[in-house]
Amino acid sequence: MPETNPTSKSGGSSSRHDVVVVGASLAGCATAIGLGRAGVSVALVEKSPDPSSFKRICSHFIQAGSVPAIERLGLLDPIMAAGGVRTAMRAWTPWGWIEPPADRAGYAVNLRRERLDPLIREMATETPGVELMLGRTARSLVRDGETVEGVVVRDVDGEETTLHARLVVGADGRDSQIAEMAGVATKTLPHGRFAYGAYFEGPAPAPEGRTALWMLDPQWAAAFPTDDGLTFYGVMPTKDRLPEFKRDPEAALLNFIADIPDTPPIRESRRVNEVTGKIEMPNKVRVQVAPGLALAGDAAFTVDPLFGVGCGWALQSAEWLSESVAPALRGEEPLQQGLERYRRRHTSELRGHAYTINDYATGRRMSPPERALFAAAARDDRVAVGFDAFGTRRAKPGRTLAKLMPQALAVNARHALARRRAGGRPPVGAPQSAQ
Ligand SMILES: Cc1cc2nc3c(=O)[nH]c(=O)nc-3n(C[C@H](O)[C@H](O)[C@H](O)COP(=O)(O)OP(=O)(O)OC[C@H]3O[C@@H](n4cnc5c(N)ncnc54)[C@H](O)[C@@H]3O)c2cc1C
């Protein structure tokens, strides 16, 4: 049970929990739920005073690779009951569509953040041992030497409270103040694109239910089916296209989507919210732990949203963190052992993916091996299935790509041979744009 103390040495009140989690969005709520279920007392601190607050700039396409973690959290059924959509991907490339067969594709889950965030926050509030503290902003850390031992939070009236804990979790997003206050080593990597998008109601892009991506190399667009029959149209152009979006975001979004191959029915649809965007999105890779401190979700790794992994990684990292540190918080081992276990797992699961994602985030064009892989996946179902397992983050890059590349090269060699035999004309059944 948390202990409270009306006056501390600093004059404000203080309390003691096993853990203080800063940020009650996806990573923070999932961490609090996991730890609460493990019998640990948690103060879950959120700067917004509104229990229904949600992240406004996010297309919330949660990759198939993260869905098992959502199921284990017990969140998948509530998501589906709230109107969530299960959807497989298809990707347009200059060589045709990559479309793995429906029975071998990964299925993502989509629910607008305005529904998802309050849903998981309510689940956290109902978890025994979790105390949700809304309208509290973390202002500074309590330390004993190098070790973090708590957080000072300020409420909306300016009152400060010191929250003491054995572990502080920074789940406070891409610009993590907790990481900064703790002086955690951060690598910032450049991002060469910006993002704009909005929800539309109207006819669904064909085939209905599939999420469509356009890999326009280096430009990018997507259509995500989501709850209430809405489609989120999003684009991520390179920075040289920014002036037209700043001038008139809606016209620029409509023109961009209406110009892409196999145009989806955006002009026959009605926009239902404001066109929103994000211009600066540097990727950040931080060391995930320090004495008395752990980072989860975007606070640990913030990667390019182009590949739609941030929400899922927030939930997965929360699961790894709560599983790793629960034994220590129950007094079964030193905390540093649990933190080190989390760091190793986070690194092993996500570092390879983060590397490939960050590498393409500069706005550069595809490299020759990437072109070979995309072309082969558009031409051959077996490559498309392996490519989908990697792209939906159900398979790690290293071994998967090592297996896929030889298959891709063989497919492309057969394709080139067939073209030559056909006198340079594309073989029967090849897409018009195939080169
Ligand atoms: C344009 C764009 C599109 C995206 N699309 C997708 C997508 O399709 N799929 C996907 O998976 N991901 C997507 N993402 C990424 C996704 O939004 C994030 O990865 C995800 O929200 C991270 O969750 P989180 O819980 O770590 O952090 P956040 O959701 O950022 O939450 C941080 C929380 O901490 C709170 N907080 C911050 N500072 C303090 C403080 N000092 N004290 C108290 N509370 C504090 C905030 O109020 C907030 O509630 C997109 C991102 C962008 C920018």
The ligand as an SDF file (V2000), in Angstrom:
LIG
                    3D

 53 58  0  0  0  0  0  0  0  0999 V2000
    2.5990   11.6450  -37.3080 C   0  0  0  0  0  0  0  0  0  0  0  0
    2.6420   10.4200  -36.4160 C   0  0  0  0  0  0  0  0  0  0  0  0
    1.9430    9.2880  -36.7940 C   0  0  0  0  0  0  0  0  0  0  0  0
    2.0090    8.1350  -36.0140 C   0  0  0  0  0  0  0  0  0  0  0  0
    1.3350    7.0240  -36.4230 N   0  0  0  0  0  0  0  0  0  0  0  0
    1.5090    5.8610  -35.7610 C   0  0  0  0  0  0  0  0  0  0  0  0
    0.8870    4.6650  -36.2230 C   0  0  0  0  0  0  0  0  0  0  0  0
    0.1850    4.6230  -37.2260 O   0  0  0  0  0  0  0  0  0  0  0  0
    1.1150    3.5300  -35.5030 N   0  0  0  0  0  0  0  0  0  0  0  0
    1.9010    3.5220  -34.3950 C   0  0  0  0  0  0  0  0  0  0  0  0
    2.0840    2.4570  -33.8030 O   0  0  0  0  0  0  0  0  0  0  0  0
    2.4850    4.6450  -33.9360 N   0  0  0  0  0  0  0  0  0  0  0  0
    2.3090    5.8070  -34.5870 C   0  0  0  0  0  0  0  0  0  0  0  0
    2.8970    6.9410  -34.1120 N   0  0  0  0  0  0  0  0  0  0  0  0
    3.7240    6.8640  -32.8920 C   0  0  0  0  0  0  0  0  0  0  0  0
    2.8560    6.8190  -31.6300 C   0  0  0  0  0  0  0  0  0  0  0  0
    1.9870    7.9240  -31.6080 O   0  0  0  0  0  0  0  0  0  0  0  0
    3.7490    6.8140  -30.4000 C   0  0  0  0  0  0  0  0  0  0  0  0
    4.8040    5.9070  -30.6170 O   0  0  0  0  0  0  0  0  0  0  0  0
    3.0040    6.4160  -29.1270 C   0  0  0  0  0  0  0  0  0  0  0  0
    2.0000    7.3280  -28.8000 O   0  0  0  0  0  0  0  0  0  0  0  0
    3.9930    6.3100  -27.9610 C   0  0  0  0  0  0  0  0  0  0  0  0
    3.2670    6.0830  -26.7780 O   0  0  0  0  0  0  0  0  0  0  0  0
    3.8890    6.4890  -25.3680 P   0  0  0  0  0  0  0  0  0  0  0  0
    2.9170    6.0410  -24.3420 O   0  0  0  0  0  0  0  0  0  0  0  0
    5.2900    6.0280  -25.3020 O   0  0  0  0  0  0  0  0  0  0  0  0
    3.9940    8.0860  -25.3970 O   0  0  0  0  0  0  0  0  0  0  0  0
    2.8730    9.1860  -25.6210 P   0  0  0  0  0  0  0  0  0  0  0  0
    1.6760    8.5970  -26.2670 O   0  0  0  0  0  0  0  0  0  0  0  0
    3.5490   10.3250  -26.3000 O   0  0  0  0  0  0  0  0  0  0  0  0
    2.4590    9.6070  -24.1490 O   0  0  0  0  0  0  0  0  0  0  0  0
    3.2850   10.3290  -23.2640 C   0  0  0  0  0  0  0  0  0  0  0  0
    2.4140   10.7470  -22.0710 C   0  0  0  0  0  0  0  0  0  0  0  0
    3.2390   11.3710  -21.0860 O   0  0  0  0  0  0  0  0  0  0  0  0
    2.5990   12.5360  -20.6010 C   0  0  0  0  0  0  0  0  0  0  0  0
    3.6540   13.4200  -20.1010 N   0  0  0  0  0  0  0  0  0  0  0  0
    4.6540   13.9890  -20.8240 C   0  0  0  0  0  0  0  0  0  0  0  0
    5.4770   14.6940  -20.0230 N   0  0  0  0  0  0  0  0  0  0  0  0
    4.9730   14.5830  -18.7590 C   0  0  0  0  0  0  0  0  0  0  0  0
    5.3850   15.0990  -17.5020 C   0  0  0  0  0  0  0  0  0  0  0  0
    6.4920   15.8670  -17.3660 N   0  0  0  0  0  0  0  0  0  0  0  0
    4.6290   14.7830  -16.4190 N   0  0  0  0  0  0  0  0  0  0  0  0
    3.5300   14.0170  -16.5190 C   0  0  0  0  0  0  0  0  0  0  0  0
    3.1010   13.4960  -17.7090 N   0  0  0  0  0  0  0  0  0  0  0  0
    3.8180   13.7780  -18.8050 C   0  0  0  0  0  0  0  0  0  0  0  0
    1.8600   13.0750  -21.8400 C   0  0  0  0  0  0  0  0  0  0  0  0
    0.8200   13.9620  -21.4860 O   0  0  0  0  0  0  0  0  0  0  0  0
    1.3540   11.7770  -22.4570 C   0  0  0  0  0  0  0  0  0  0  0  0
    0.1110   11.3690  -21.9250 O   0  0  0  0  0  0  0  0  0  0  0  0
    2.8000    8.1240  -34.8400 C   0  0  0  0  0  0  0  0  0  0  0  0
    3.4810    9.2730  -34.4500 C   0  0  0  0  0  0  0  0  0  0  0  0
    3.4130   10.4210  -35.2280 C   0  0  0  0  0  0  0  0  0  0  0  0
    4.1930   11.6310  -34.8090 C   0  0  0  0  0  0  0  0  0  0  0  0
  1  2  1  0
  2  3  1  0
  2 52  2  0
  3  4  2  0
  4  5  1  0
  4 50  1  0
  5  6  2  0
  6  7  1  0
  6 13  1  0
  7  8  2  0
  7  9  1  0
  9 10  1  0
 10 11  2  0
 10 12  1  0
 12 13  2  0
 13 14  1  0
 14 15  1  0
 14 50  1  0
 15 16  1  0
 16 17  1  0
 16 18  1  0
 18 19  1  0
 18 20  1  0
 20 21  1  0
 20 22  1  0
 22 23  1  0
 23 24  1  0
 24 25  2  0
 24 26  1  0
 24 27  1  0
 27 28  1  0
 28 29  2  0
 28 30  1  0
 28 31  1  0
 31 32  1  0
 32 33  1  0
 33 34  1  0
 33 48  1  0
 34 35  1  0
 35 36  1  0
 35 46  1  0
 36 37  1  0
 36 45  1  0
 37 38  2  0
 38 39  1  0
 39 40  1  0
 39 45  2  0
 40 41  1  0
 40 42  2  0
 42 43  1  0
 43 44  2  0
 44 45  1  0
 46 47  1  0
 46 48  1  0
 48 49  1  0
 50 51  2  0
 51 52  1  0
 52 53  1  0
M  END
$$$$
